[in-house]
Amino acid sequence: MKTHLCKYYFTLYLFVSAPLILWAQPKFSLNGSAVLRSGNCYQLTSSRISNDVGAMWGDFTIDLKNSLEFNFSINLGCNRSSGEGIAFVIHNDKNGLAALGCGGEGMGFAKIANRCEGIGNSLAIEFDSRYSTSERDLYRPHLTLVQNGQINRPLVNPVALLSVGEILDCEAHAVKIIWKPSKREMLIYIDENLRLTYNGDLVNDIFGGEGELYFGFTASSSAQAYAQSVCVESVIMELDPIFERKHKFEQGVSIFTNPIKERLTIDIDFPQDDYVQIQLYDSSGKVIYEIPSHLVRENEYSFNMPGLPTGTYYVTVTNGTERVSKKITHISTMRA
């Protein structure tokens, strides 16, 4: 089976234009205390050295505009008085593969005031094994999402890592992370149980529309030495056709200039056999102008706006299936 996986990996990697790309047991660059133990398993913090901090980053980048699935297992040890935990991190920090955040309660990714800056422009899923009185922690090991290393301001309320049982049992626990850009939804499973759902626009709200993101794992230990490890099984990246269609539609609508003065121009880059409807709304939601649904005949449409007061307006364009709405600012040049 192992030989089969490796063969499949190389076949798909060579044909990067294929709709599905599978990295079976991907390779990682290691920082800090992280070391390779065997095959696809890495130890992030040592059982002999206290206050360790380590990181491992995949040797290829990912794009959140694609559907993604990460399969791995974590071992948080079995000492309830130790810590701190492991985090799965996506980022485009300026340090790239050399990125490494704060130790201690920072779990190798976070920003700690007066200590270190943490990993910038990042999303972290933290598997926190230790209660920290200075943060919004649960008393038991827990799971949450953190943006830009701000561990005192999690994106969602923390939940227990396991619904039943104890994760600090010296055993490996399977984790699956699924991201669907068309639904703007992230699902996190532990031992096949759904533990957390996050809904949000990761592409734009967190990463400003940028692709080519690094992914990997970080971890740290406390004053007591504590071994924590991760084994990476697979990374699956697949084209999301619904997201691609929506994205292509949005990219096909351009508005200029903005802010506008008396004349609004909308550039449409759609096929000639596509239907389009264009509406202009004021800030209260009232329709000011409308071009009814029709087959695309031209690439440029205009609204003359003399008499409309200065303010915020919204242009919506739809083809009956997809819809895009853009905010504009109108500056009236007419004097009372």
Buried (B, 14 or more C-beta within 10 A) or exposed (E): EEEEEEEEBEEBBEEEEEEEBBBBBBEBBBBBBBBEEEEBBBBBBBBEEBBBBBBBBBEBBBBBBBBBBBBBBBBBBBBEEBBBBBBBBBBBBEBEBEBBBBBBBBBBBBBBEEEBBBBBBBBBBBBBBBBBEEBEBBEBBBBBBBBBBBBBEBBBEBBBBBEEEEBBEEEBBBBBBBBBBBEBBBBBBBBEEEBBEBEBEBBEEBBEEEEEBBBBBBBBBBEEBBBBBBBBBBBBBBBBEEBBEBBEBBEBBBBEEBEBEBEBBBEBEBEEEBBBBBBBBBEEEEEEBEBEEEEBEEEEBEBEBEEBEEEEBBBBBBBEEBEBEBEBEBEBEEEE
